[in-house]
Amino acid sequence: MAEKRFDDNPQLAALVGTEVIPAQAIDGGTDKASNPVAPGMDVKIPVLQLLLAASRVHAVAVAGSVATVDCGGGINRNHRLSLSGNATLALANLAPAGYATEGEIRIVQVAPGGYTLTLPSEFKPLGGSDTAVATAAGVVTVLSFKTLNDGMTVEYAMQESG
């Protein structure tokens, strides 16, 4: 079988990020320029916007003692949490069952440290994984998670960063 390369066929090309994908809005709202967008309206999604959405780092929202990770329907994968008090972790806006939601949370203990993060009962540790965040001030713990069933079971690995 002959190897096909992009230069061999000028109709094939790698994406450069300036391409636009035509779509229809599912929900109403506004675009980035605050223009109204009605449900069913034709929209254009730049490929670069899709590529950057998955790599953006999102702050974990803390309200009271609940730290909520917004998974953005499975698109938001990188998160950071400044732990300044004891908290319970919650995942929100997961991809529906049959689709994967995965992510990584960089957890930093704010001085004086000693804070705990309680994981939901649906979280199941992988072998050799820590089951508690490091508690010294300034220490970073990295928590990686994945669910394939809308959060019914969430496999995770957690380790203190060196």
DSSP file (Angstrom, degrees, kcal/mol; ACC not computed):
  #  RESIDUE AA STRUCTURE BP1 BP2  ACC     N-H-->O    O-->H-N    N-H-->O    O-->H-N    TCO  KAPPA ALPHA  PHI   PSI    X-CA   Y-CA   Z-CA
    1    1 A M              0   0    0      0, 0.0     2,-0.2     0, 0.0     0, 0.0   0.000 360.0 360.0 360.0 129.4    0.0    0.0    0.0
    2    2 A A        -     0   0    0      1,-0.1     2,-0.4     0, 0.0     0, 0.0  -0.474 360.0-118.3 -76.2 143.4    1.4    3.4   -1.0
    3    3 A E        -     0   0    0     -2,-0.2     2,-0.4     1,-0.0    -1,-0.1  -0.696  25.5-146.9 -82.5 129.0    1.9    6.0    1.6
    4    4 A K        -     0   0    0     -2,-0.4     2,-0.3     3,-0.0     3,-0.0  -0.817  15.7-169.9 -98.0 135.9   -0.2    9.1    0.9
    5    5 A R    >>  -     0   0    0     -2,-0.4     3,-0.9     1,-0.1     4,-0.7  -0.867  34.7-114.5-122.4 156.9    1.2   12.5    1.9
    6    6 A F  G >4 S+     0   0    0     -2,-0.3     3,-1.0     1,-0.2     6,-0.3   0.880 116.1  55.8 -57.5 -39.3   -0.4   15.9    2.0
    7    7 A D  G 34 S+     0   0    0      1,-0.2    -1,-0.2     3,-0.1    -3,-0.0   0.763 100.3  60.8 -67.8 -22.4    1.9   17.2   -0.7
    8    8 A D  G <4 S+     0   0    0     -3,-0.9    -1,-0.2     1,-0.3    -2,-0.2   0.729 113.2  35.4 -74.7 -21.1    0.8   14.4   -3.0
    9    9 A N    X<  -     0   0    0     -3,-1.0     3,-2.1    -4,-0.7    -1,-0.3  -0.887  66.6-162.8-136.5 102.3   -2.8   15.6   -3.0
   10   10 A P  T 3  S+     0   0    0      0, 0.0    -1,-0.1     0, 0.0    -3,-0.1   0.654  89.4  67.0 -62.9 -13.6   -3.3   19.4   -2.8
   11   11 A Q  T 3  S+     0   0    0     -5,-0.0     2,-0.4     2,-0.0    -5,-0.1   0.697  91.7  72.7 -79.2 -17.5   -6.9   18.8   -1.7
   12   12 A L    <   +     0   0    0     -3,-2.1     2,-0.3    -6,-0.3    -3,-0.1  -0.787  63.1 159.9 -94.4 139.5   -5.6   17.4    1.6
   13   13 A A        -     0   0    0     -2,-0.4     2,-0.1    -6,-0.0     3,-0.1  -0.982  40.8-109.8-156.7 146.5   -4.2   19.8    4.1
   14   14 A A        -     0   0    0     -2,-0.3     2,-0.2     1,-0.1    -2,-0.0  -0.480  47.2-100.4 -71.6 147.8   -3.4   19.9    7.8
   15   15 A L        -     0   0    0     -2,-0.1    -1,-0.1     1,-0.1     0, 0.0  -0.476  31.4-171.7 -69.8 139.6   -5.6   22.2    9.8
   16   16 A V        -     0   0    0     -2,-0.2    -1,-0.1    -3,-0.1    -2,-0.0   0.472  46.8-107.9-109.4  -6.5   -4.0   25.6   10.6
   17   17 A G  S    S+     0   0    0     31,-0.0    31,-1.7    34,-0.0    32,-0.2   0.258 100.9  91.6 101.1 -12.1   -6.7   26.8   12.9
   18   18 A T        +     0   0    0     29,-0.2    -3,-0.0    28,-0.1     0, 0.0   0.539  60.2 108.8 -91.6  -6.5   -8.3   29.5   10.7
   19   19 A E        -     0   0    0     27,-0.1    28,-2.7     1,-0.0     2,-0.4  -0.293  61.5-140.3 -67.6 155.7  -10.8   27.1    9.2
   20   20 A V  E     -A   46   0A   0     26,-0.2    -2,-0.1    27,-0.1    -1,-0.0  -0.969   3.3-149.3-123.1 134.7  -14.5   27.5   10.2
   21   21 A I  E     -A   45   0A   0     24,-2.8    24,-2.6    -2,-0.4     2,-0.2  -0.901  18.3-135.2-102.0 121.4  -16.9   24.8   11.0
   22   22 A P  E     +A   44   0A   0      0, 0.0     2,-0.3     0, 0.0    22,-0.2  -0.544  40.0 151.2 -74.4 141.9  -20.6   25.6   10.2
   23   23 A A  E     -A   43   0A   0     20,-2.4    20,-2.9    -2,-0.2     2,-0.4  -0.914  41.8-111.4-154.7 177.4  -23.0   24.6   12.9
   24   24 A Q  E     -A   42   0A   0     -2,-0.3    18,-0.2    18,-0.2     2,-0.2  -0.981  35.1-112.5-121.8 137.8  -26.4   25.4   14.5
   25   25 A A        -     0   0    0     16,-2.6    15,-3.2    -2,-0.4    16,-0.1  -0.463  20.8-164.2 -67.1 132.2  -26.7   26.8   18.0
   26   26 A I  S    S+     0   0    0     13,-0.2     2,-0.3    -2,-0.2    -1,-0.2   0.908  76.0  25.2 -80.9 -47.4  -28.4   24.3   20.4
   27   27 A D  S    S-     0   0    0     12,-0.1    -1,-0.1    11,-0.1    13,-0.1  -0.757  86.1-111.3-113.2 160.4  -29.2   26.9   23.1
   28   28 A G        +     0   0    0     -2,-0.3     2,-0.3    11,-0.1    10,-0.2  -0.341  59.9 104.8 -80.2 171.8  -29.7   30.6   22.9
   29   29 A G  E     -B   37   0B   0      8,-2.2     8,-3.1    -2,-0.1     2,-0.3  -0.988  65.2 -59.2 156.3-146.7  -27.3   33.1   24.4
   30   30 A T  E     -B   36   0B   0     -2,-0.3     2,-0.1     6,-0.3     0, 0.0  -0.942  36.6-127.4-132.9 156.1  -24.6   35.5   23.1
   31   31 A D    >   -     0   0    0      4,-2.0     3,-2.0    -2,-0.3     6,-0.1  -0.236  48.8 -81.3 -88.6-173.4  -21.4   35.1   21.1
   32   32 A K  T 3  S+     0   0    0      1,-0.3    -1,-0.0     2,-0.1    -2,-0.0   0.738 132.5  52.8 -64.2 -22.4  -18.0   36.4   22.2
   33   33 A A  T 3  S-     0   0    0      2,-0.1    -1,-0.3     3,-0.0     0, 0.0   0.202 120.5-108.6 -96.6  15.3  -18.9   39.9   20.9
   34   34 A S    <   +     0   0    0     -3,-2.0    -2,-0.1     1,-0.2     3,-0.0   0.690  69.0 149.1  65.1  22.0  -22.1   39.9   23.0
   35   35 A N        -     0   0    0      1,-0.1    -4,-2.0     0, 0.0    -1,-0.2  -0.670  54.4-103.4 -81.5 140.3  -24.3   39.5   19.9
   36   36 A P  E     -B   30   0B   0      0, 0.0     2,-0.4     0, 0.0    -6,-0.3  -0.367  33.5-165.0 -65.8 141.8  -27.6   37.6   20.5
   37   37 A V  E     -B   29   0B   0     -8,-3.1    -8,-2.2    -2,-0.1     3,-0.1  -0.987   6.5-154.2-129.0 119.5  -27.7   34.0   19.3
   38   38 A A    >   -     0   0    0     -2,-0.4     3,-2.1   -10,-0.2   -13,-0.3  -0.607  34.0 -88.7 -91.7 152.4  -31.1   32.2   19.0
   39   39 A P  T 3  S+     0   0    0      0, 0.0   -13,-0.2     0, 0.0   -12,-0.1  -0.354 116.5  20.5 -56.4 136.5  -31.6   28.4   19.2
   40   40 A G  T 3  S+     0   0    0    -15,-3.2     2,-0.1     1,-0.3   -14,-0.1   0.349  91.2 140.7  85.1  -6.1  -31.3   26.9   15.8
   41   41 A M    <   -     0   0    0     -3,-2.1   -16,-2.6   -16,-0.1    -1,-0.3  -0.424  60.2-107.3 -70.3 142.5  -29.3   29.9   14.4
   42   42 A D  E     +A   24   0A   0    -18,-0.2     2,-0.3    -2,-0.1   -18,-0.2  -0.523  46.0 178.8 -68.7 133.7  -26.5   29.2   12.0
   43   43 A V  E     -A   23   0A   0    -20,-2.9   -20,-2.4    -2,-0.2     2,-0.5  -0.900  24.6-135.6-132.4 162.3  -23.1   29.8   13.7
   44   44 A K  E     -A   22   0A   0     -2,-0.3   -24,-0.0   -22,-0.2   -20,-0.0  -0.987  14.2-161.6-121.8 126.6  -19.5   29.5   12.7
   45   45 A I  E     -A   21   0A   0    -24,-2.6   -24,-2.8    -2,-0.5     2,-0.2  -0.928  16.5-135.7-110.7 114.3  -17.0   27.8   15.0
   46   46 A P  E >>  -A   20   0A   0      0, 0.0     4,-1.4     0, 0.0     3,-0.6  -0.477  13.0-133.6 -66.4 135.8  -13.3   28.6   14.3
   47   47 A V  H 3> S+     0   0    0    -28,-2.7     4,-2.4     1,-0.3     3,-0.2   0.886 106.6  58.7 -56.7 -40.2  -11.2   25.4   14.6
   48   48 A L  H 3> S+     0   0    0    -31,-1.7     4,-2.7   -29,-0.4    -1,-0.3   0.869 100.8  56.0 -59.2 -36.9   -8.7   27.2   16.7
   49   49 A Q  H <> S+     0   0    0     -3,-0.6     4,-1.8   -32,-0.2    -1,-0.2   0.905 108.8  47.0 -62.0 -41.3  -11.4   28.0   19.2
   50   50 A L  H  X S+     0   0    0     -4,-1.4     4,-1.1    -3,-0.2    -2,-0.2   0.914 112.9  48.7 -65.6 -43.0  -12.1   24.3   19.6
   51   51 A L  H  X S+     0   0    0     -4,-2.4     4,-0.6     1,-0.2     3,-0.3   0.905 114.2  45.3 -64.8 -41.4   -8.5   23.4   19.9
   52   52 A L  H >X S+     0   0    0     -4,-2.7     4,-1.3     1,-0.2     3,-0.7   0.810 101.3  67.6 -73.4 -29.6   -7.9   26.1   22.5
   53   53 A A  H 3< S+     0   0    0     -4,-1.8     3,-0.3     1,-0.3    24,-0.3   0.880 100.2  49.4 -58.7 -38.7  -11.0   25.2   24.5
   54   54 A A  H 3< S+     0   0    0     -4,-1.1    23,-0.4    -3,-0.3    -1,-0.3   0.728 114.3  44.6 -74.3 -21.4   -9.5   21.9   25.5
   55   55 A S  H << S+     0   0    0     -3,-0.7    -1,-0.2    -4,-0.6    -2,-0.2   0.548  84.1 111.7-102.4  -7.1   -6.2   23.4   26.7
   56   56 A R     <  -     0   0    0     -4,-1.3    22,-0.7    -3,-0.3     2,-0.5  -0.382  67.6-126.9 -65.4 143.2   -7.5   26.4   28.6
   57   57 A V  E     -c   78   0C   0     20,-0.1     2,-0.4    19,-0.1    22,-0.2  -0.838  25.2-157.4 -95.4 125.9   -6.9   26.2   32.4
   58   58 A H  E     -c   79   0C   0     20,-3.0    22,-2.1    -2,-0.5     2,-0.2  -0.858  14.2-125.7-108.0 134.8  -10.1   26.7   34.4
   59   59 A A  E     -c   80   0C   0     -2,-0.4     2,-0.4    20,-0.2    11,-0.2  -0.573  28.1-119.9 -74.3 138.8  -10.3   27.9   38.0
   60   60 A V        -     0   0    0     20,-2.7     2,-0.4    -2,-0.2    22,-0.3  -0.691  27.9-125.7 -79.8 127.8  -12.3   25.5   40.3
   61   61 A A  E     -H   68   0D   0      7,-1.6     7,-3.2    -2,-0.4     2,-0.5  -0.601  23.1-162.3 -77.7 129.5  -15.2   27.5   41.8
   62   62 A V  E     +H   67   0D   0     -2,-0.4     2,-0.5     5,-0.2     5,-0.2  -0.963  13.5 172.7-116.5 120.8  -15.4   27.3   45.6
   63   63 A A  E >   -H   66   0D   0      3,-2.4     3,-2.0    -2,-0.5     2,-0.4  -0.981  68.0 -40.6-127.4 117.8  -18.6   28.2   47.3
   64   64 A G  T 3  S-     0   0    0     -2,-0.5    -2,-0.0     1,-0.3     0, 0.0  -0.536 125.4 -27.0  64.0-120.5  -18.8   27.6   51.0
   65   65 A S  T 3  S+     0   0    0     -2,-0.4    23,-2.7    22,-0.1     2,-0.5   0.123 117.0  99.0-112.7  20.3  -17.0   24.2   51.5
   66   66 A V  E <   -Hi  63  88D   0     -3,-2.0    -3,-2.4    21,-0.2     2,-0.7  -0.938  53.6-161.1-113.1 124.8  -17.8   22.8   48.0
   67   67 A A  E     -Hi  62  89D   0     21,-2.7    23,-2.4    -2,-0.5     2,-0.6  -0.905  15.9-161.6-102.7 109.0  -15.1   23.0   45.2
   68   68 A T  E     -Hi  61  90D   0     -7,-3.2    -7,-1.6    -2,-0.7     2,-0.7  -0.828   8.3-154.8-103.0 121.9  -17.0   22.5   41.9
   69   69 A V  E     - i   0  91D   0     21,-3.1    23,-2.9    -2,-0.6     2,-0.9  -0.840  10.9-147.9 -92.9 115.9  -15.1   21.5   38.8
   70   70 A D  E     - i   0  92D   0     -2,-0.7    23,-0.2   -11,-0.2    21,-0.1  -0.766  13.0-173.2 -86.8 107.2  -17.0   22.7   35.6
   71   71 A C    >>> -     0   0    0     21,-2.9     5,-1.5    -2,-0.9     3,-1.4   0.472  28.6-136.0 -82.9  -2.2  -16.2   20.0   33.0
   72   72 A G  G >45 -     0   0    0      1,-0.3     3,-1.0    20,-0.2    22,-0.2   0.847  69.6 -50.4  54.8  40.4  -17.9   22.0   30.2
   73   73 A G  G 345S-     0   0    0     20,-3.1    -1,-0.3     1,-0.2    21,-0.2   0.727 111.3 -50.3  70.4  20.5  -19.7   19.0   28.8
   74   74 A G  G <45S+     0   0    0     -3,-1.4    28,-0.4    19,-0.7    -1,-0.2   0.403 126.0  96.1  97.5  -1.4  -16.4   17.0   28.7
   75   75 A I  T <<5 +     0   0    0     -3,-1.0     2,-0.6    -4,-0.5    -3,-0.2   0.868  62.4  78.2 -88.4 -40.5  -14.4   19.8   26.9
   76   76 A N      < +     0   0    0     -5,-1.5    -2,-0.1     1,-0.2   -22,-0.1  -0.594  50.5 156.2 -74.6 116.6  -12.8   21.5   29.9
   77   77 A R        +     0   0    0     -2,-0.6    27,-2.8   -23,-0.4     2,-0.5   0.611  48.6  67.2-117.5 -18.1   -9.9   19.3   31.0
   78   78 A N  E     +cd  57 104C   0    -22,-0.7   -20,-3.0    25,-0.2     2,-0.3  -0.932  59.1 166.3-116.9 125.3   -7.4   21.4   32.8
   79   79 A H  E     -cd  58 105C   0     25,-2.5    27,-2.3    -2,-0.5     2,-0.4  -0.914  21.3-155.2-135.8 156.7   -8.3   22.9   36.2
   80   80 A R  E     -cd  59 106C   0    -22,-2.1   -20,-2.7    -2,-0.3     2,-0.4  -0.998   7.4-169.5-134.4 141.6   -6.6   24.6   39.2
   81   81 A L  E     - d   0 107C   0     25,-2.7    27,-2.8    -2,-0.4     2,-0.8  -0.986  12.4-156.5-132.7 121.3   -7.8   24.7   42.8
   82   82 A S  E     - d   0 108C   0     -2,-0.4     2,-0.9   -22,-0.3    27,-0.2  -0.878  20.8-148.8 -94.0 109.5   -6.3   26.9   45.5
   83   83 A L  E     + d   0 109C   0     25,-2.9    27,-2.5    -2,-0.8    32,-0.2  -0.699  34.6 155.7 -87.3 105.3   -7.2   25.1   48.7
   84   84 A S        +     0   0    0     -2,-0.9     2,-0.3     1,-0.2    -1,-0.2   0.188  67.9   9.3-115.4  14.0   -7.7   27.7   51.4
   85   85 A G  S    S-     0   0    0     31,-0.1    -1,-0.2   -20,-0.0     2,-0.1  -0.937  99.3 -65.4-176.1 165.1  -10.1   25.7   53.6
   86   86 A N        +     0   0    0     -2,-0.3     2,-0.3    29,-0.1    31,-0.2  -0.411  63.7 173.5 -63.2 139.1  -11.4   22.2   54.0
   87   87 A A  E     - j   0 117D   0     29,-2.3    31,-2.9    -2,-0.1     2,-0.4  -0.960  34.0-130.2-147.0 161.1  -13.6   21.4   51.0
   88   88 A T  E     -ij  66 118D   0    -23,-2.7   -21,-2.7    -2,-0.3     2,-0.2  -0.964  31.3-128.0-112.7 132.1  -15.6   18.6   49.2
   89   89 A L  E     +i   67   0D   0     29,-3.1     2,-0.3    -2,-0.4   -21,-0.2  -0.564  27.8 179.9 -81.9 141.4  -15.0   18.1   45.5
   90   90 A A  E     -i   68   0D   0    -23,-2.4   -21,-3.1    -2,-0.2     2,-0.4  -0.996  18.4-143.7-138.6 142.7  -17.9   18.0   43.0
   91   91 A L  E     -i   69   0D   0     -2,-0.3     2,-0.3   -23,-0.2   -21,-0.2  -0.886  22.2-175.6-104.3 138.1  -17.9   17.5   39.3
   92   92 A A  E     +i   70   0D   0    -23,-2.9   -21,-2.9    -2,-0.4   -20,-0.2  -0.926  55.6  21.5-131.4 156.6  -20.4   19.5   37.1
   93   93 A N  S    S+     0   0    0     -2,-0.3   -20,-3.1   -23,-0.2   -19,-0.7   0.912  75.9 178.3  56.1  50.7  -21.4   19.6   33.5
   94   94 A L        -     0   0    0    -21,-0.2    -1,-0.1    -3,-0.2     3,-0.1  -0.380  37.1 -96.2 -75.9 159.2  -20.1   16.2   32.6
   95   95 A A        -     0   0    0     52,-0.1    55,-0.2     1,-0.1   -21,-0.1  -0.443  55.1 -93.5 -66.2 151.8  -20.4   14.7   29.1
   96   96 A P    >   -     0   0    0      0, 0.0     3,-1.9     0, 0.0    54,-0.3  -0.191  55.7 -71.7 -66.4 162.7  -23.4   12.4   28.9
   97   97 A A  T 3  S+     0   0    0      1,-0.3    52,-0.2    52,-0.2     3,-0.1  -0.228 123.9  38.0 -52.7 140.4  -23.1    8.6   29.5
   98   98 A G  T 3  S+     0   0    0     50,-2.0     2,-0.3     1,-0.3    -1,-0.3   0.273 104.9  84.0  95.1 -10.2  -21.3    6.9   26.6
   99   99 A Y  S <  S-     0   0    0     -3,-1.9    51,-0.5    49,-0.1    -1,-0.3  -0.934  80.3-115.8-122.2 148.6  -18.9    9.8   26.2
  100  100 A A        -     0   0    0     -2,-0.3     2,-0.4    -3,-0.1    48,-0.2  -0.603  20.4-169.8 -87.1 142.2  -15.7   10.4   28.2
  101  101 A T  E     + E   0 147C   0     46,-2.4    46,-2.5    -2,-0.3     2,-0.3  -0.995  21.0 163.0-122.6 123.3  -15.1   13.2   30.6
  102  102 A E  E     + E   0 146C   0     -2,-0.4     2,-0.3   -28,-0.4    44,-0.2  -0.967   2.1 149.6-138.0 155.8  -11.5   13.4   31.8
  103  103 A G  E     - E   0 145C   0     42,-2.2    42,-2.7    -2,-0.3     2,-0.4  -0.986  33.7-122.6-169.5 176.8   -9.4   16.1   33.4
  104  104 A E  E     -dE  78 144C   0    -27,-2.8   -25,-2.5    -2,-0.3     2,-0.5  -1.000  16.1-159.4-138.0 135.6   -6.6   17.1   35.6
  105  105 A I  E     -dE  79 143C   0     38,-3.0    38,-2.6    -2,-0.4     2,-0.8  -0.969   7.5-152.8-118.6 125.3   -6.8   19.3   38.7
  106  106 A R  E     -dE  80 142C   0    -27,-2.3   -25,-2.7    -2,-0.5     2,-0.5  -0.877  19.6-163.7 -95.8 111.9   -3.7   21.0   40.1
  107  107 A I  E     -dE  81 141C   0     34,-3.2    34,-2.7    -2,-0.8     2,-0.5  -0.868   5.9-169.8-105.5 123.0   -4.4   21.5   43.8
  108  108 A V  E     -dE  82 140C   0    -27,-2.8   -25,-2.9    -2,-0.5     2,-0.6  -0.948  20.2-132.4-115.4 129.1   -2.3   24.0   45.8
  109  109 A Q  E     -d   83   0C   0     30,-2.0    29,-3.0    -2,-0.5     2,-0.2  -0.694  22.4-143.1 -77.6 119.8   -2.4   24.2   49.5
  110  110 A V    >   -     0   0    0    -27,-2.5     3,-2.1    -2,-0.6     5,-0.2  -0.619  45.0 -56.0 -81.1 143.6   -2.7   27.9   50.5
  111  111 A A  T 3  S+     0   0    0      1,-0.4    -1,-0.1    -2,-0.2    25,-0.0  -0.317 126.9  28.6 -57.2 138.3   -0.7   28.9   53.7
  112  112 A P  T 3  S-     0   0    0      0, 0.0    25,-0.5     0, 0.0    -1,-0.4  -0.986  94.4-166.6 -89.0   3.4   -0.9   27.8   56.4
  113  113 A G  B <   +K  136   0E   0     -3,-2.1    23,-0.2    23,-0.2     3,-0.1  -0.329  45.9 119.0  82.3-169.1   -1.9   24.5   54.8
  114  114 A G        +     0   0    0     21,-3.5     2,-0.2     1,-0.3    22,-0.1   0.533  46.4 141.4  85.4   6.5   -3.4   21.5   56.5
  115  115 A Y        -     0   0    0     20,-0.3     2,-0.3   -32,-0.2    -1,-0.3  -0.509  39.5-143.1 -85.3 151.6   -6.6   21.6   54.5
  116  116 A T        -     0   0    0     -2,-0.2   -29,-2.3    -3,-0.1     2,-0.5  -0.796   4.5-152.3-112.0 155.6   -8.4   18.5   53.3
  117  117 A L  E     -j   87   0D   0     -2,-0.3     2,-0.5   -31,-0.2    16,-0.3  -0.964  14.3-150.2-126.6 112.2  -10.3   17.8   50.1
  118  118 A T  E     -j   88   0D   0    -31,-2.9   -29,-3.1    -2,-0.5    14,-0.1  -0.700  11.7-146.0 -84.9 128.3  -13.0   15.1   50.4
  119  119 A L        -     0   0    0     -2,-0.5   -29,-0.1    12,-0.2   -31,-0.0  -0.693  24.6-101.7 -92.9 146.8  -13.6   13.2   47.2
  120  120 A P    >   -     0   0    0      0, 0.0     3,-1.8     0, 0.0    -1,-0.1  -0.228  31.2-112.3 -61.7 155.8  -17.1   12.0   46.2
  121  121 A S  T 3  S+     0   0    0      1,-0.3    -2,-0.0    32,-0.0     0, 0.0   0.725 114.9  68.3 -63.6 -21.2  -17.9    8.3   46.9
  122  122 A E  T 3  S+     0   0    0     31,-0.1    32,-2.9    29,-0.1     2,-0.5   0.663  78.8  98.3 -71.8 -15.3  -18.1    7.8   43.1
  123  123 A F  E <   -f  154   0C   0     -3,-1.8    32,-0.2    30,-0.2    -4,-0.1  -0.631  55.9-171.4 -78.2 123.8  -14.3    8.4   42.9
  124  124 A K  E     -f  155   0C   0     30,-3.3    32,-2.1    -2,-0.5     2,-0.1  -0.973  18.5-131.0-119.2 119.9  -12.4    5.1   42.8
  125  125 A P  E     -f  156   0C   0      0, 0.0    32,-0.2     0, 0.0     2,-0.2  -0.411  14.9-126.9 -73.5 143.1   -8.5    5.3   43.1
  126  126 A L    >   -     0   0    0     30,-2.8     3,-1.9     1,-0.1    32,-0.2  -0.514  50.3 -73.7 -77.0 156.4   -6.3    3.5   40.7
  127  127 A G  T 3  S+     0   0    0      1,-0.3    -1,-0.1    -2,-0.2     3,-0.1  -0.222 120.1  15.9 -54.7 135.9   -3.7    1.2   42.3
  128  128 A G  T 3  S+     0   0    0      1,-0.3    -1,-0.3    -3,-0.1     2,-0.2   0.481  94.5 136.6  81.0   2.8   -0.8    3.1   44.0
  129  129 A S    <   -     0   0    0     -3,-1.9    -1,-0.3    27,-0.1    30,-0.2  -0.557  59.2-114.0 -84.1 146.0   -2.7    6.4   44.0
  130  130 A D        -     0   0    0     28,-3.0    28,-0.2    -2,-0.2    -4,-0.1  -0.436  18.4-158.1 -66.6 152.7   -2.8    8.7   47.0
  131  131 A T  S    S+     0   0    0      1,-0.1     2,-0.3    -2,-0.1   -12,-0.2   0.325  73.1  45.6-115.8   5.2   -6.2    9.0   48.5
  132  132 A A  S    S-     0   0    0     26,-0.1    -1,-0.1   -14,-0.1     2,-0.1  -0.989  86.4-107.8-143.4 150.3   -5.7   12.4   50.2
  133  133 A V        -     0   0    0     -2,-0.3     2,-0.1   -16,-0.3   -16,-0.1  -0.440  43.5 -97.7 -74.2 151.5   -4.1   15.7   49.1
  134  134 A A        -     0   0    0      1,-0.1   -19,-0.1    -2,-0.1    -1,-0.1  -0.465  34.0-156.0 -65.2 141.9   -0.7   16.7   50.5
  135  135 A T        +     0   0    0     -2,-0.1   -21,-3.5   -21,-0.1   -20,-0.3   0.525  51.4 111.0-107.1  -6.2   -1.3   19.1   53.4
  136  136 A A  B >  S-K  113   0E   0    -23,-0.2     3,-1.8   -22,-0.1   -27,-0.3  -0.436  80.3 -94.7 -70.3 143.9    1.9   21.2   53.7
  137  137 A A  T 3  S+     0   0    0    -25,-0.5   -27,-0.2     1,-0.3    -1,-0.1  -0.303 108.0  11.9 -58.3 135.4    1.5   24.9   52.7
  138  138 A G  T 3  S+     0   0    0    -29,-3.0    -1,-0.3     1,-0.3     2,-0.2   0.315  93.1 135.0  81.6  -8.7    2.5   25.5   49.1
  139  139 A V    <   -     0   0    0     -3,-1.8   -30,-2.0   -31,-0.1     2,-0.4  -0.479  47.0-139.5 -76.7 144.6    2.6   21.9   48.1
  140  140 A V  E     -E  108   0C   0     21,-0.4    21,-3.3   -32,-0.2     2,-0.4  -0.887  14.4-169.5-107.9 133.0    0.9   20.8   44.9
  141  141 A T  E     -EG 107 160C   0    -34,-2.7   -34,-3.2    -2,-0.4     2,-0.5  -0.973  11.9-149.2-116.2 135.5   -1.1   17.7   44.4
  142  142 A V  E     -EG 106 159C   0     17,-3.1    17,-2.0    -2,-0.4     2,-0.5  -0.927  10.9-169.6-109.1 124.8   -2.2   16.6   40.9
  143  143 A L  E     -EG 105 158C   0    -38,-2.6   -38,-3.0    -2,-0.5     2,-0.4  -0.960   1.0-171.2-115.5 117.3   -5.5   14.7   40.6
  144  144 A S  E     +EG 104 157C   0     13,-3.0    13,-2.3    -2,-0.5     2,-0.3  -0.911  13.0 178.3-107.6 135.4   -6.3   13.1   37.2
  145  145 A F  E     -EG 103 156C   0    -42,-2.7   -42,-2.2    -2,-0.4     2,-0.3  -0.933  14.9-176.0-138.1 159.0   -9.8   11.7   36.6
  146  146 A K  E     -EG 102 155C   0      9,-2.0     9,-2.4    -2,-0.3     2,-0.4  -0.961   0.8-178.8-154.7 136.7  -11.9   10.0   34.0
  147  147 A T  E     -E  101   0C   0    -46,-2.5   -46,-2.4    -2,-0.3     3,-0.2  -0.997  13.0-177.4-134.8 142.6  -15.5    8.8   33.8
  148  148 A L  S    S+     0   0    0      5,-0.4   -50,-2.0    -2,-0.4   -49,-0.1   0.362  81.6  55.4-112.3  -0.3  -17.3    7.1   30.9
  149  149 A N  S >  S-     0   0    0      4,-0.5     3,-1.6   -52,-0.2   -52,-0.2  -0.241 120.2 -85.5-135.1  47.1  -20.7    7.0   32.5
  150  150 A D  T 3  S-     0   0    0    -51,-0.5   -53,-0.1   -54,-0.3   -56,-0.1   0.812  91.3 -52.4  58.2  33.7  -21.7   10.6   33.5
  151  151 A G  T 3  S+     0   0    0      2,-0.3    -1,-0.3   -55,-0.1     3,-0.2   0.474 102.6 124.2  86.4   2.2  -19.9   10.4   36.8
  152  152 A M  S <  S+     0   0    0     -3,-1.6     2,-0.4     1,-0.3    -2,-0.1   0.888  91.3  13.2 -61.6 -36.5  -21.5    7.2   38.1
  153  153 A T  S    S-     0   0    0      2,-0.0     2,-0.5   -29,-0.0    -4,-0.5  -0.991  73.5-169.9-137.6 130.4  -17.9    5.9   38.5
  154  154 A V  E     -f  123   0C   0    -32,-2.9   -30,-3.3    -2,-0.4     2,-0.3  -0.962   9.2-154.8-124.6 113.6  -14.9    8.2   38.3
  155  155 A E  E     +fG 124 146C   0     -9,-2.4    -9,-2.0    -2,-0.5     2,-0.3  -0.677  23.7 178.4 -84.2 140.1  -11.5    6.5   38.2
  156  156 A Y  E     -fG 125 145C   0    -32,-2.1   -30,-2.8    -2,-0.3     2,-0.4  -0.980  28.5-158.7-144.3 156.9   -8.6    8.7   39.5
  157  157 A A  E     - G   0 144C   0    -13,-2.3   -13,-3.0    -2,-0.3     2,-0.4  -0.996  19.1-176.5-128.2 135.8   -4.9    8.9   40.2
  158  158 A M  E     + G   0 143C   0     -2,-0.4   -28,-3.0   -28,-0.2     2,-0.3  -0.996   7.9 162.5-139.8 132.0   -3.6   11.4   42.6
  159  159 A Q  E     - G   0 142C   0    -17,-2.0   -17,-3.1    -2,-0.4     2,-0.3  -0.995  41.0-107.2-146.4 148.8    0.0   12.2   43.6
  160  160 A E  E     - G   0 141C   0     -2,-0.3     2,-0.3   -19,-0.2   -19,-0.3  -0.582  43.3-118.0 -70.5 136.5    2.0   15.0   45.3
  161  161 A S              0   0    0    -21,-3.3   -21,-0.4    -2,-0.3    -1,-0.1  -0.597 360.0 360.0 -80.0 139.5    4.0   16.9   42.7
  162  162 A G              0   0    0     -2,-0.3    -1,-0.1   -23,-0.1    -2,-0.0   0.450 360.0 360.0 -75.2 360.0    7.8   16.7   43.3
